[in-house]
Amino acid sequence: MTSETISAGDGRSVASGRKLFLYLFWTGVGLAIVVALFVFSGLSVADLGAIVVAIPLWFYAVMACLQVAILMMASVKWQIVLGQFPVGGKVLPLGDALAGTTLGALAGHVLPIQVVTPMTRAWVARPHQISTARAVGTSVFEQVPEVVVLLSMGLASTLVLVAQLGPVASGIASLAVGLIIISLIAPIFRLLCHFSNWASGHLPEMVANVTAIIVRALDQAASFPKRVFFQLLGFSFLRYISMVVLNVGAISVLVPDADVHSLALVYPLVLLIISLPFIPGGLGVLEVTWTGVLVGQGLGAVEAVEVALSLRVITTISFLVISPILILFRTSAAELK
């Protein structure tokens, strides 16, 4: 064994140790925030359980159906991208794409979902002769339209808040911004490519590696037919709307007097914060963000904390109920023979 081999092995060990430390650090921070919120609100586990039990079963069923739709659309998007890298490449069956996406979302409750989902998808795709590099690269690229939609809806929300538009005008403004974004998709992707290239040199190693993959994918995406961009953005917009309905709808059940319109307008901020790739499952940060939003809507601080913690629990329950069923759609080893 050469000294170069030993040095490379030591370097990988140090990098792995650093990643583990960062994961444990942010997990600890998230848990500490959750504990602090419990202490601040005086809410006990029994109190939280009583709130969760009071939610009608039909609402859990609706939430589960919304989560299925969100996962299904992400899976279809991944299938579309797989068909373009390389053009005409082998596409994974929808059941397997759904299973890989669901596993990623499941692991995303305790790990950064942007990092773990490409891994679970690659594991599911491997028996179908889809390389790990292609599975991971297409998974990362599939999330790029989500960023475009999030930024465009954030822009629309800002315009609506500044202009103080009503619910109907807000919907029209959001639709208009969305159509403008779609019509300008080519220069937007080039701009994202330049930004990702710049960011890869100014971010931590793990995040920089992800952005480097995005840069390569964006370069290749220049040859995509426009219909592919439209399909990806269309599904991303539908996923965004479904997530708004899921979260804002849950809050409206927990707080019947909540201003649904205002909550929908600030949702891009919430989604942006919990999408940061170094926060495992958005633990703690999600609760603090929603608490701040709800306090801004006029709720007392204690009640806002209770709602934020309850929101985490009921959305997780509805996901855990449906996720084992979705994973079963994966092609069995016997079927692959």
Secondary structure as GFF3:
##gff-version 3
##sequence-region A 1 337
A	DSSP	alpha_helix	3	41	.	.	.	ID=ss1
A	DSSP	alpha_helix	45	54	.	.	.	ID=ss2
A	DSSP	alpha_helix	57	82	.	.	.	ID=ss3
A	DSSP	alpha_helix	94	107	.	.	.	ID=ss4
A	DSSP	alpha_helix	113	125	.	.	.	ID=ss5
A	DSSP	three_ten_helix	126	128	.	.	.	ID=ss6
A	DSSP	alpha_helix	132	142	.	.	.	ID=ss7
A	DSSP	alpha_helix	144	163	.	.	.	ID=ss8
A	DSSP	alpha_helix	167	183	.	.	.	ID=ss9
A	DSSP	alpha_helix	185	199	.	.	.	ID=ss10
A	DSSP	alpha_helix	205	220	.	.	.	ID=ss11
A	DSSP	three_ten_helix	221	223	.	.	.	ID=ss12
A	DSSP	alpha_helix	226	254	.	.	.	ID=ss13
A	DSSP	alpha_helix	260	274	.	.	.	ID=ss14
A	DSSP	three_ten_helix	280	282	.	.	.	ID=ss15
A	DSSP	alpha_helix	285	296	.	.	.	ID=ss16
A	DSSP	alpha_helix	301	327	.	.	.	ID=ss17
A	DSSP	alpha_helix	333	336	.	.	.	ID=ss18
###
